[in-house]
């Protein structure tokens, strides 16, 4: 019978859904057999048109930015390295906790459903909005006042 570790106490290992912790491929919650991982990734890329997960996420982010206009809604800044997807009515932390998978894909689906929940802001405008709407942690507010 496999050990099921649900506690996060020091020394306990987390079981991430595996029932057999004695598998040579699975040890302590992490893959240890590098050759197996390489082979798995190779098969994944062949199956998915040679697209890695990182590449897929990047393409989804680019598509989400294009849908949202590729510029900051407040100041018009266009450098995609500093553009951030913002929740118009706040609540981003709760939304991200409930989101599984790619967040950019969720933004695209929301846009196609005409939900109007997201906007594109540059990093500066996003932080100013968060400060003005008191969407930041109390610690940060106390330091600035």
C-alpha positions as CSV (number, residue, x, y, z in Angstrom):
1,X,0.0,0.0,0.0
2,X,1.4,3.4,-1.0
3,X,1.9,6.1,1.5
4,X,-0.4,9.1,1.1
5,X,1.1,12.2,2.4
6,X,-1.3,15.0,2.9
7,X,0.6,16.9,5.6
8,X,3.0,19.7,4.8
9,X,5.1,19.1,7.9
10,X,8.9,19.1,7.6
11,X,10.2,15.9,6.2
12,X,7.0,14.7,4.6
13,X,6.8,14.4,0.9
14,X,3.9,15.6,-1.1
15,X,2.0,12.9,-3.2
16,X,0.9,14.6,-6.3
17,X,-1.8,12.1,-7.3
18,X,0.5,9.1,-7.8
19,X,-0.4,5.9,-6.0
20,X,2.9,4.2,-6.3
21,X,5.7,6.3,-4.8
22,X,8.2,3.4,-5.3
23,X,8.1,3.8,-9.1
24,X,11.6,4.3,-10.6
25,X,10.3,7.3,-12.6
26,X,8.5,9.0,-9.7
27,X,10.4,9.7,-6.5
28,X,9.3,12.2,-3.8
29,X,6.8,14.0,-6.2
30,X,9.4,14.8,-8.9
31,X,10.5,13.0,-12.0
32,X,14.0,11.6,-11.5
33,X,14.5,9.7,-14.8
34,X,15.8,12.4,-17.2
35,X,15.7,10.1,-20.2
36,X,12.0,9.4,-19.6
37,X,11.2,13.1,-19.4
38,X,13.2,13.8,-22.6
39,X,11.4,11.0,-24.5
40,X,8.0,12.2,-23.2
41,X,8.7,15.8,-24.2
42,X,9.8,14.6,-27.7
43,X,6.6,12.6,-28.2
44,X,4.6,15.6,-27.0
45,X,6.2,18.0,-29.5
46,X,5.7,15.5,-32.3
47,X,2.0,15.2,-31.4
48,X,1.5,18.9,-31.1
49,X,3.3,20.2,-34.2
50,X,6.7,20.7,-32.5
51,X,5.2,23.2,-30.1
52,X,6.6,23.3,-26.6
53,X,4.4,24.4,-23.7
54,X,6.4,27.6,-23.3
55,X,6.0,28.4,-27.0
56,X,2.2,27.7,-26.8
57,X,1.8,30.0,-23.8
58,X,3.8,32.7,-25.5
59,X,1.6,32.4,-28.6
60,X,-1.6,32.6,-26.5
61,X,-0.3,35.7,-24.7
62,X,0.5,37.4,-28.1
63,X,-3.1,36.5,-29.3
64,X,-4.6,37.9,-26.1
65,X,-2.6,41.1,-26.4
66,X,-3.7,41.5,-30.0
67,X,-7.4,41.0,-29.1
68,X,-7.1,43.6,-26.4
69,X,-5.5,46.2,-28.7
70,X,-1.7,45.8,-28.2
71,X,-1.5,49.1,-26.2
72,X,-2.3,50.5,-22.8
73,X,-5.9,51.7,-22.4
74,X,-4.8,54.7,-20.4
75,X,-1.5,56.1,-21.9
76,X,-1.1,54.2,-25.2
77,X,2.2,52.5,-24.3
78,X,2.9,49.7,-26.8
79,X,5.9,47.8,-25.6
80,X,4.5,44.2,-25.1
81,X,7.2,43.4,-22.5
82,X,5.5,45.8,-20.0
83,X,1.9,45.3,-21.0
84,X,-0.3,43.5,-18.4
85,X,-3.8,42.0,-18.6
86,X,-5.9,43.7,-16.0
87,X,-9.3,42.8,-14.5
88,X,-11.5,45.9,-15.1
89,X,-13.5,45.4,-11.8
90,X,-10.6,44.0,-9.7
91,X,-10.7,40.5,-8.2
92,X,-7.8,39.2,-10.2
93,X,-6.3,37.2,-7.3
94,X,-9.6,35.2,-6.8
95,X,-9.9,34.8,-10.6
96,X,-6.4,33.4,-11.0
97,X,-6.8,31.0,-8.1
98,X,-9.9,29.6,-9.8
99,X,-8.2,29.4,-13.2
100,X,-6.6,26.2,-14.3
101,X,-4.5,26.1,-17.4
102,X,-3.5,29.1,-19.6
103,X,-4.8,32.5,-18.3
104,X,-4.4,34.1,-21.8
105,X,-6.7,31.4,-23.2
106,X,-9.3,32.4,-20.6
107,X,-9.0,36.1,-21.6
108,X,-9.5,35.2,-25.3
109,X,-12.6,33.1,-24.4
110,X,-14.0,35.9,-22.3
111,X,-13.5,38.4,-25.1
112,X,-15.2,36.1,-27.6
113,X,-18.2,35.8,-25.1
114,X,-18.3,39.6,-24.9
115,X,-17.9,39.6,-21.1
116,X,-15.7,42.7,-21.1
117,X,-13.8,41.7,-18.0
118,X,-10.3,42.5,-19.0
119,X,-8.3,45.5,-20.3
120,X,-4.7,46.0,-21.3
121,X,-2.6,48.3,-19.1
122,X,1.1,49.1,-18.9
123,X,2.9,48.2,-15.7
124,X,2.8,51.8,-14.4
125,X,-0.8,52.4,-15.2
126,X,-1.8,49.1,-13.6
127,X,0.0,49.9,-10.4
128,X,-1.5,53.4,-10.3
129,X,-5.0,51.8,-10.8
130,X,-4.3,49.2,-8.1
131,X,-3.2,51.9,-5.6
132,X,-6.1,54.3,-6.4
133,X,-8.7,51.4,-6.1
134,X,-6.9,50.1,-2.9
135,X,-6.4,46.7,-4.6
136,X,-2.9,46.3,-3.1
137,X,-2.0,44.7,0.2
138,X,-2.3,46.7,3.4
139,X,1.5,46.4,4.0
140,X,2.3,48.4,0.9
141,X,-0.4,51.0,1.7
142,X,1.0,51.6,5.2
143,X,4.6,52.2,3.8
144,X,3.4,54.8,1.4
145,X,1.2,56.8,3.8
